[in-house]
Amino acid sequence: MKDKEVKNKVNESFTKVSPDDFGSVKTTCGGQTIERGGVAVKTAKHNGLFWKLATAFLALALVAMAVLSMVMFIPGRAVAATVSLDVNPSIQIQVNSDERVLSVTPMNKDGEIIIGDMDLKGAQLQVAVNAVIGSMLRNGYLSDIANSVLVSVDSNKQDLYNKVVETVTSEITLRLKENDLDASVLSQWIKTNDKASQIARDYGISVGKAQLICKILEQNNTYSVDQLALLTINELNLILANYNLPATDDGITQNGSAASDKKYIGEQEAMTKALEKLGEIVGAEVTETDLTRKEIKLDYDDGLMVYEVEVVYNGREYEFEVNAIDGTVVLEDDKNVGGGTSRPVQPSDAVTEEAAKQAAFDKVGVTDESLVSGYFCERDDDDFEIEFVYDSKKYEVDVTLGGIVKSVKWRPISNTATTNSFLDEICAQKNLDKSKVSNFKVEKDDDLRGGKEVYEVEFDYLDGGRRYECECKITADGTIYDWEQEIDD
């Protein structure tokens, strides 16, 4: 029954129970003057009937109001489902069983930018989603290099979950299509999960994003929550593409297109960079036709999006990690080292740490040891794990107990807070146009994150006629923490 019909039914019932009987009331009231329509009427002396009728009138009015409240307002105000939209902004929308919006809450700073002064309470869910996605497009959070949205629905009814997901997914897909973008929508049903709830509280993210992170960790426990919590939904979507998750009730459903990888150099360029490095190792030019096996995928490792490249050349297997943004080879690993028919080196036969250090220095081309800083070495049963800083790079070198370099990994590092390396890293990770940045300031922080030095960064960003105040903390190897962005009023 519609709201208007309910009101009419209640009014009709009330009229039948309590008709307009002013005349009879007047004749039975003695000795009093009452008014009707502003005209004074002299009555007989009060005999109590008037007050009885008035009391009955009031009682019926209260009953009618109670009925109206139960019929009209209580069901409409009950939360039937909670919908979370995550991109990097995180928005929570509560709706009733008719998909009418009861509340809209930004869950982080980026979410506050998206909502702004919009009042979506009372709107249909479809309209609210249209407005939110439109704001994300205008503010640059959704674009051709970031087309992923995570839709998480908390509802105890399967049919309502399906209905809400269909409404939201269709509206997002349509809204992005209007802007010539192919949407990639991940949808999931929020289930009771203490681990996800704890992650959400600890890292200030939505339960939906925390549940997605838990799903990825189930597939690959070499990741850490610290790493994944910093990533956008598009980056998490790219990682998720490496795994075939089962389409269960509590699984992740992929709708629309794949996550955009247009921010990155692409698989072909990454393979070219890896083969160039392989050529340096073997001392000959190597092409793809020379390979007997090749695999490549986009993944995340140690604070960077990288292409993992595995190839087999002349019967030997090599692995490379290529920086997905600038094409730098940040890891090379000859997976055959120590293998074959040769006797594994026993711990008692291991070379000295000094010999392992020299092997690492020789591998990366250290010509003057006095220029090396931050040297650290840890030995386990299989390797020497050596770290040091040299030539504006932080190196991590694994050396076998036999003294052979097994792998080399490095990251660019800024030795001073006056260079623009941090700006380049932030713009790359946050999809910012460097030319729109002004008042860029960096200063050393006394804090340490994972034993790494931290810098505080502040700058202004002008986009679409609006100026944003941005600040964050960043480690020397480019890991960003505590990112905040708000409109400068």
Secondary structure per residue as TSV (DSSP state, phi and psi in degrees):
chain	resnum	aa	ss	phi	psi
A	1	M	-	360.0	134.8
A	2	K	-	-72.8	160.5
A	3	D	H	-56.4	-44.5
A	4	K	H	-65.3	-39.2
A	5	E	H	-65.5	-39.3
A	6	V	H	-60.6	-47.4
A	7	K	H	-58.7	-44.4
A	8	N	H	-63.9	-40.8
A	9	K	H	-62.3	-43.3
A	10	V	H	-64.8	-44.5
A	11	N	H	-62.5	-40.5
A	12	E	H	-63.9	-44.1
A	13	S	H	-64.3	-39.3
A	14	F	H	-65.7	-39.0
A	15	T	H	-65.9	-39.2
A	16	K	H	-67.0	-36.8
A	17	V	H	-74.6	-36.2
A	18	S	S	-132.1	80.9
A	19	P	-	-71.5	165.0
A	20	D	-	-75.8	101.9
A	21	D	-	-123.8	46.2
A	22	F	H	-62.3	-34.9
A	23	G	H	-62.0	-47.0
A	24	S	H	-68.1	-34.2
A	25	V	H	-63.9	-41.1
A	26	K	H	-63.1	-42.2
A	27	T	H	-73.9	-18.7
A	28	T	H	-98.4	-1.5
A	29	C	-	-98.8	121.4
A	30	G	E	-104.9	137.2
A	31	G	E	71.5	21.3
A	32	Q	E	-129.0	155.6
A	33	T	E	-107.3	122.0
A	34	I	E	-121.1	164.4
A	35	E	E	-117.8	146.8
A	36	R	E	-143.6	120.9
A	37	G	T	64.0	26.5
A	38	G	T	84.9	1.1
A	39	V	E	-104.3	126.9
A	40	A	E	-77.1	134.4
A	41	V	E	-124.2	125.6
A	42	K	E	-84.8	128.3
A	43	T	E	-118.9	171.9
A	44	A	E	-72.7	175.8
A	45	K	E	-63.1	139.9
A	46	H	-	-59.9	125.6
A	47	N	-	-114.6	6.3
A	48	G	S	97.2	-16.1
A	49	L	H	-66.3	-36.8
A	50	F	H	-56.9	-46.3
A	51	W	H	-70.4	-31.4
A	52	K	H	-64.3	-43.9
A	53	L	H	-66.9	-39.4
A	54	A	H	-62.1	-40.7
A	55	T	H	-64.2	-42.1
A	56	A	H	-63.0	-41.5
A	57	F	H	-57.1	-47.9
A	58	L	H	-64.4	-41.8
A	59	A	H	-62.0	-44.2
A	60	L	H	-63.9	-36.9
A	61	A	H	-62.3	-42.6
A	62	L	H	-64.9	-40.8
A	63	V	H	-62.5	-43.3
A	64	A	H	-61.1	-42.8
A	65	M	H	-64.8	-39.1
A	66	A	H	-64.2	-44.1
A	67	V	H	-61.3	-43.4
A	68	L	H	-61.1	-41.6
A	69	S	I	-63.7	-44.9
A	70	M	I	-66.3	-40.0
A	71	V	I	-75.6	-40.5
A	72	M	I	-96.6	-46.4
A	73	F	I	-96.7	-38.2
A	74	I	H	-63.1	-51.4
A	75	P	H	-61.1	-39.0
A	76	G	H	-67.0	-24.9
A	77	R	H	-93.8	-8.8
A	78	A	S	-75.2	133.0
A	79	V	-	-76.6	117.4
A	80	A	-	-96.8	-27.6
A	81	A	E	-157.5	146.7
A	82	T	E	-115.9	123.1
A	83	V	E	-110.7	127.5
A	84	S	E	-110.5	131.6
A	85	L	E	-112.6	118.7
A	86	D	E	-120.0	132.8
A	87	V	S	-128.0	-77.2
A	88	N	S	-128.4	-44.6
A	89	P	S	-58.4	146.9
A	90	S	E	-127.5	122.8
A	91	I	E	-124.9	135.5
A	92	Q	E	-114.5	128.5
A	93	I	E	-123.1	125.2
A	94	Q	E	-102.8	135.5
A	95	V	E	-132.3	158.7
A	96	N	-	-91.7	-173.0
A	97	S	T	-67.2	-17.5
A	98	D	T	-95.6	12.1
A	99	E	-	61.4	32.2
A	100	R	B	-92.5	132.6
A	101	V	E	-72.1	126.8
A	102	L	E	-98.3	-33.8
A	103	S	E	-160.1	152.9
A	104	V	E	-131.1	124.3
A	105	T	E	-129.4	121.7
A	106	P	E	-72.4	135.3
A	107	M	-	-101.6	-5.6
A	108	N	S	-153.7	179.4
A	109	K	H	-60.6	-43.0
A	110	D	H	-62.2	-35.7
A	111	G	H	-63.6	-36.7
A	112	E	H	-63.9	-37.3
A	113	I	H	-62.9	-41.2
A	114	I	H	-66.8	-45.2
A	115	I	H	-72.9	-40.7
A	116	G	T	53.4	-127.3
A	117	D	T	-103.8	18.1
A	118	M	-	-68.7	135.6
A	119	D	-	-115.6	102.3
A	120	L	-	-103.3	4.4
A	121	K	T	-63.2	130.9
A	122	G	T	93.9	-14.0
A	123	A	S	-77.1	159.9
A	124	Q	B	-70.5	150.0
A	125	L	H	-55.2	-41.7
A	126	Q	H	-58.1	-42.8
A	127	V	H	-66.9	-42.3
A	128	A	H	-63.8	-43.8
A	129	V	H	-62.6	-41.5
A	130	N	H	-57.4	-44.4
A	131	A	H	-67.5	-42.9
A	132	V	H	-65.8	-47.4
A	133	I	H	-65.1	-37.7
A	134	G	H	-60.5	-41.0
A	135	S	H	-66.4	-38.0
A	136	M	H	-64.1	-38.1
A	137	L	H	-66.0	-45.8
A	138	R	H	-63.8	-33.6
A	139	N	T	-92.4	5.8
A	140	G	T	82.8	7.7
A	141	Y	S	-78.0	-25.0
A	142	L	S	-117.3	130.4
A	143	S	B	-162.4	-171.9
A	144	D	T	-70.5	-13.9
A	145	I	T	-104.3	-1.0
A	146	A	B	-151.6	91.9
A	147	N	-	-112.3	12.1
A	148	S	E	-99.1	138.2
A	149	V	E	-131.3	134.3
A	150	L	E	-100.8	123.2
A	151	V	E	-109.3	116.8
A	152	S	E	-119.6	128.7
A	153	V	E	-120.6	125.8
A	154	D	E	-105.8	105.2
A	155	S	-	-151.9	146.7
A	156	N	S	-93.8	9.6
A	157	K	-	-123.7	124.5
A	158	Q	H	-61.9	-44.0
A	159	D	H	-65.5	-37.7
A	160	L	H	-68.4	-39.9
A	161	Y	H	-56.8	-48.7
A	162	N	H	-60.8	-41.5
A	163	K	H	-65.4	-45.2
A	164	V	H	-66.0	-43.8
A	165	V	H	-60.5	-41.7
A	166	E	H	-63.0	-44.7
A	167	T	H	-60.6	-50.0
A	168	V	H	-69.0	-46.8
A	169	T	H	-61.4	-44.1
A	170	S	H	-62.4	-41.3
A	171	E	H	-68.9	-40.9
A	172	I	H	-63.4	-46.0
A	173	T	H	-60.1	-44.3
A	174	L	H	-65.1	-44.5
A	175	R	H	-62.7	-42.0
A	176	L	H	-71.7	-35.1
A	177	K	H	-62.8	-35.6
A	178	E	H	-62.5	-22.3
A	179	N	T	-105.6	23.2
A	180	D	T	58.9	37.7
A	181	L	-	-122.9	143.8
A	182	D	-	-95.0	117.2
A	183	A	-	-78.2	146.3
A	184	S	E	-122.5	104.7
A	185	V	E	-110.2	121.7
A	186	L	E	-97.4	130.4
A	187	S	E	-124.4	146.3
A	188	Q	E	-152.8	153.1
A	189	W	E	-96.6	122.1
A	190	I	-	-70.4	124.3
A	191	K	-	-114.5	156.8
A	192	T	-	-62.2	117.5
A	193	N	-	-147.3	104.3
A	194	D	H	-62.6	-36.6
A	195	K	H	-64.8	-45.8
A	196	A	H	-63.7	-40.6
A	197	S	H	-63.2	-39.4
A	198	Q	H	-68.0	-41.6
A	199	I	H	-61.6	-42.6
A	200	A	H	-59.6	-43.5
A	201	R	H	-68.1	-43.5
A	202	D	H	-67.9	-34.0
A	203	Y	H	-110.7	3.6
A	204	G	T	63.0	39.2
A	205	I	-	-120.6	170.9
A	206	S	-	-73.1	157.8
A	207	V	H	-64.1	-33.1
A	208	G	H	-61.6	-47.5
A	209	K	H	-65.9	-38.4
A	210	A	H	-62.9	-40.1
A	211	Q	H	-65.9	-38.0
A	212	L	H	-62.6	-42.3
A	213	I	H	-61.3	-41.8
A	214	C	H	-60.5	-38.5
A	215	K	H	-63.4	-40.7
A	216	I	H	-67.7	-41.5
A	217	L	H	-62.9	-31.4
A	218	E	H	-64.5	-30.1
A	219	Q	H	-85.0	-30.7
A	220	N	-	-150.6	102.9
A	221	N	T	-84.2	7.0
A	222	T	T	-78.8	-16.8
A	223	Y	S	-73.9	166.2
A	224	S	-	-128.0	155.3
A	225	V	H	-61.5	-38.5
A	226	D	H	-53.2	-42.1
A	227	Q	H	-70.8	-52.4
A	228	L	H	-70.0	-30.8
A	229	A	T	-64.7	-23.1
A	230	L	T	-82.5	-13.4
A	231	L	S	-85.0	154.3
A	232	T	-	-78.3	167.8
A	233	I	H	-63.6	-34.9
A	234	N	H	-63.4	-42.1
A	235	E	H	-65.9	-41.8
A	236	L	H	-64.3	-36.0
A	237	N	H	-64.8	-39.2
A	238	L	H	-64.3	-41.0
A	239	I	H	-65.4	-41.8
A	240	L	H	-61.6	-28.4
A	241	A	T	-64.6	-16.5
A	242	N	T	-78.3	-6.9
A	243	Y	S	-128.7	141.2
A	244	N	-	-96.7	94.7
A	245	L	-	-79.9	141.2
A	246	P	-	-67.8	144.1
A	247	A	-	-84.8	69.0
A	248	T	-	-95.3	174.2
A	249	D	T	-59.0	-35.3
A	250	D	T	-105.1	20.8
A	251	G	S	-90.6	-170.1
A	252	I	E	-106.2	128.9
A	253	T	E	-107.2	129.0
A	254	Q	E	-94.9	124.9
A	255	N	E	-120.2	139.1
A	256	G	E	82.4	-144.1
A	257	S	S	-85.0	175.3
A	258	A	-	-75.8	162.4
A	259	A	-	-62.8	142.2
A	260	S	-	-70.3	134.8
A	261	D	-	-117.6	21.0
A	262	K	T	-69.0	-14.6
A	263	K	T	-71.2	-20.0
A	264	Y	S	-108.0	169.7
A	265	I	-	-71.6	-22.1
A	266	G	-	98.6	156.5
A	267	E	H	-64.4	-38.9
A	268	Q	H	-64.9	-44.5
A	269	E	H	-66.1	-38.8
A	270	A	H	-63.3	-41.6
A	271	M	H	-62.9	-40.7
A	272	T	H	-60.2	-44.0
A	273	K	H	-64.3	-40.1
A	274	A	H	-65.6	-41.4
A	275	L	H	-69.5	-32.2
A	276	E	H	-62.2	-42.7
A	277	K	H	-66.7	-40.4
A	278	L	H	-61.3	-39.4
A	279	G	H	-60.9	-38.1
A	280	E	H	-64.9	-36.5
A	281	I	H	-69.7	-45.7
A	282	V	H	-91.8	-8.7
A	283	G	T	74.9	29.7
A	284	A	S	-155.4	154.8
A	285	E	-	-71.4	133.8
A	286	V	-	-123.1	131.6
A	287	T	-	-116.9	170.9
A	288	E	G	-64.0	-28.9
A	289	T	G	-69.5	-17.3
A	290	D	G	-83.6	-7.7
A	291	L	E	-91.0	142.3
A	292	T	E	-95.3	-15.1
A	293	R	E	-157.9	144.9
A	294	K	E	-149.5	140.9
A	295	E	E	-139.7	144.3
A	296	I	E	-149.0	139.4
A	297	K	E	-152.5	154.3
A	298	L	E	-90.5	127.3
A	299	D	E	-146.0	-177.6
A	300	Y	E	-124.5	131.9
A	301	D	E	-151.2	126.0
A	302	D	T	51.6	46.5
A	303	G	T	87.1	3.7
A	304	L	E	-131.8	145.4
A	305	M	E	-81.1	125.1
A	306	V	E	-133.7	155.6
A	307	Y	E	-94.0	121.8
A	308	E	E	-90.1	118.5
A	309	V	E	-116.4	123.2
A	310	E	E	-120.7	128.2
A	311	V	E	-136.7	155.4
A	312	V	E	-117.7	122.8
A	313	Y	E	-133.4	125.1
A	314	N	T	52.4	40.2
A	315	G	T	78.6	3.2
A	316	R	E	-115.3	145.0
A	317	E	E	-101.8	132.9
A	318	Y	E	-127.2	148.3
A	319	E	E	-129.9	136.7
A	320	F	E	-132.0	149.9
A	321	E	E	-118.2	127.1
A	322	V	E	-115.8	124.8
A	323	N	E	-53.2	120.8
A	324	A	T	-70.2	-15.8
A	325	I	T	-96.1	-47.6
A	326	D	T	-111.2	-2.1
A	327	G	-	81.0	6.7
A	328	T	-	-73.4	135.1
A	329	V	E	-79.5	114.1
A	330	V	E	-104.8	-5.4
A	331	L	E	-149.6	134.8
A	332	E	E	-132.0	135.6
A	333	D	E	-144.0	114.9
A	334	D	E	-85.3	102.5
A	335	K	T	-73.9	-4.1
A	336	N	T	-93.0	-6.1
A	337	V	T	-60.1	129.6
A	338	G	T	79.3	-1.0
A	339	G	-	-95.7	-150.8
A	340	G	T	71.1	-149.7
A	341	T	T	-95.4	-0.1
A	342	S	S	-71.3	150.9
A	343	R	-	-71.6	127.1
A	344	P	-	-58.3	143.2
A	345	V	-	-72.0	128.4
A	346	Q	-	-82.7	150.2
A	347	P	G	-53.3	-34.3
A	348	S	G	-71.0	-20.0
A	349	D	G	-97.8	3.8
A	350	A	-	-63.6	149.9
A	351	V	-	-69.2	166.8
A	352	T	-	-73.5	162.1
A	353	E	H	-60.7	-37.5
A	354	E	H	-61.6	-39.7
A	355	A	H	-68.2	-40.1
A	356	A	H	-64.0	-41.3
A	357	K	H	-61.1	-44.2
A	358	Q	H	-64.4	-36.9
A	359	A	H	-63.3	-40.4
A	360	A	H	-65.8	-44.1
A	361	F	H	-63.6	-42.0
A	362	D	H	-63.9	-37.2
A	363	K	H	-63.7	-40.3
A	364	V	H	-94.1	-3.2
A	365	G	T	86.4	33.5
A	366	V	-	-71.8	119.6
A	367	T	-	-102.7	-19.3
A	368	D	-	-140.1	106.8
A	369	E	G	-63.0	-22.1
A	370	S	G	-67.9	-16.4
A	371	L	G	-88.0	-1.8
A	372	V	-	-90.0	137.9
A	373	S	E	-134.9	163.8
A	374	G	E	63.8	30.5
A	375	Y	E	-67.1	135.8
A	376	F	E	-148.9	137.6
A	377	C	E	-135.8	133.5
A	378	E	E	-133.0	131.9
A	379	R	E	-109.7	135.1
A	380	D	-	-119.6	-160.7
A	381	D	S	-73.1	-16.4
A	382	D	S	-117.1	-29.9
A	383	D	E	-145.7	165.1
A	384	F	E	-98.2	123.7
A	385	E	E	-102.8	111.4
A	386	I	E	-116.4	133.1
A	387	E	E	-126.6	142.6
A	388	F	E	-166.5	165.2
A	389	V	E	-112.6	131.1
A	390	Y	E	-155.3	135.0
A	391	D	T	54.4	48.0
A	392	S	T	62.2	25.8
A	393	K	E	-135.1	145.6
A	394	K	E	-101.6	122.9
A	395	Y	E	-105.1	143.7
A	396	E	E	-127.0	112.6
A	397	V	E	-121.0	127.1
A	398	D	E	-99.9	125.6
A	399	V	E	-119.9	129.6
A	400	T	E	-65.7	162.7
A	401	L	T	-62.7	-19.5
A	402	G	T	-83.7	-1.7
A	403	G	S	91.4	15.6
A	404	I	-	-103.2	134.0
A	405	V	E	-69.4	121.8
A	406	K	E	-92.4	-41.6
A	407	S	E	-155.4	153.4
A	408	V	E	-131.0	126.9
A	409	K	E	-129.8	138.4
A	410	W	E	-147.5	158.3
A	411	R	E	-133.5	142.8
A	412	P	E	-64.3	144.4
A	413	I	-	-137.2	143.0
A	414	S	-	-98.7	120.2
A	415	N	S	-83.3	-13.5
A	416	T	S	-131.3	161.6
A	417	A	T	-93.7	15.8
A	418	T	T	-107.0	-5.9
A	419	T	S	-85.4	169.5
A	420	N	S	-97.6	12.9
A	421	S	H	-62.4	-35.5
A	422	F	H	-66.3	-40.4
A	423	L	H	-61.3	-44.2
A	424	D	H	-61.2	-42.4
A	425	E	H	-66.5	-43.7
A	426	I	H	-65.8	-44.2
A	427	C	H	-62.1	-38.8
A	428	A	H	-67.2	-44.0
A	429	Q	H	-76.1	-30.8
A	430	K	H	-103.4	10.7
A	431	N	T	58.1	44.7
A	432	L	-	-105.2	150.5
A	433	D	-	-89.0	116.8
A	434	K	G	-58.8	-31.3
A	435	S	G	-69.5	-15.0
A	436	K	G	-96.1	4.7
A	437	V	E	-92.9	138.3
A	438	S	E	-143.1	165.5
A	439	N	E	53.8	43.9
A	440	F	E	-76.5	122.2
A	441	K	E	-129.9	138.8
A	442	V	E	-133.8	135.8
A	443	E	E	-145.7	150.6
A	444	K	E	-68.6	138.7
A	445	D	E	-105.6	148.6
A	446	D	E	-77.7	-9.6
A	447	D	E	-74.1	156.9
A	448	L	E	-126.6	139.6
A	449	R	E	-121.3	110.5
A	450	G	T	61.3	32.2
A	451	G	T	80.1	6.6
A	452	K	E	-105.0	144.8
A	453	E	E	-67.9	146.2
A	454	V	E	-122.6	142.7
A	455	Y	E	-120.4	144.2
A	456	E	E	-95.6	131.3
A	457	V	E	-123.4	134.7
A	458	E	E	-134.1	142.1
A	459	F	E	-164.1	164.9
A	460	D	E	-102.6	146.8
A	461	Y	E	-133.0	119.5
A	462	L	E	-101.1	120.0
A	463	D	E	-149.6	128.5
A	464	G	T	60.8	31.9
A	465	G	T	81.4	0.0
A	466	R	E	-111.9	144.8
A	467	R	E	-106.6	129.4
A	468	Y	E	-111.7	138.8
A	469	E	E	-95.0	121.1
A	470	C	E	-118.8	141.4
A	471	E	E	-152.3	152.4
A	472	C	E	-164.0	174.6
A	473	K	E	-115.6	143.2
A	474	I	E	-142.8	137.2
A	475	T	E	-84.0	165.9
A	476	A	T	-63.4	-22.9
A	477	D	T	-92.8	9.5
A	478	G	S	95.0	9.9
A	479	T	-	-81.8	125.0
A	480	I	E	-99.1	132.7
A	481	Y	E	-126.3	160.0
A	482	D	E	51.5	46.0
A	483	W	E	-72.2	129.6
A	484	E	E	-135.7	140.6
A	485	Q	E	-145.1	121.6
A	486	E	E	-141.7	154.2
A	487	I	E	-71.0	134.0
A	488	D	-	-86.1	108.6
A	489	D	-	-79.2	360.0
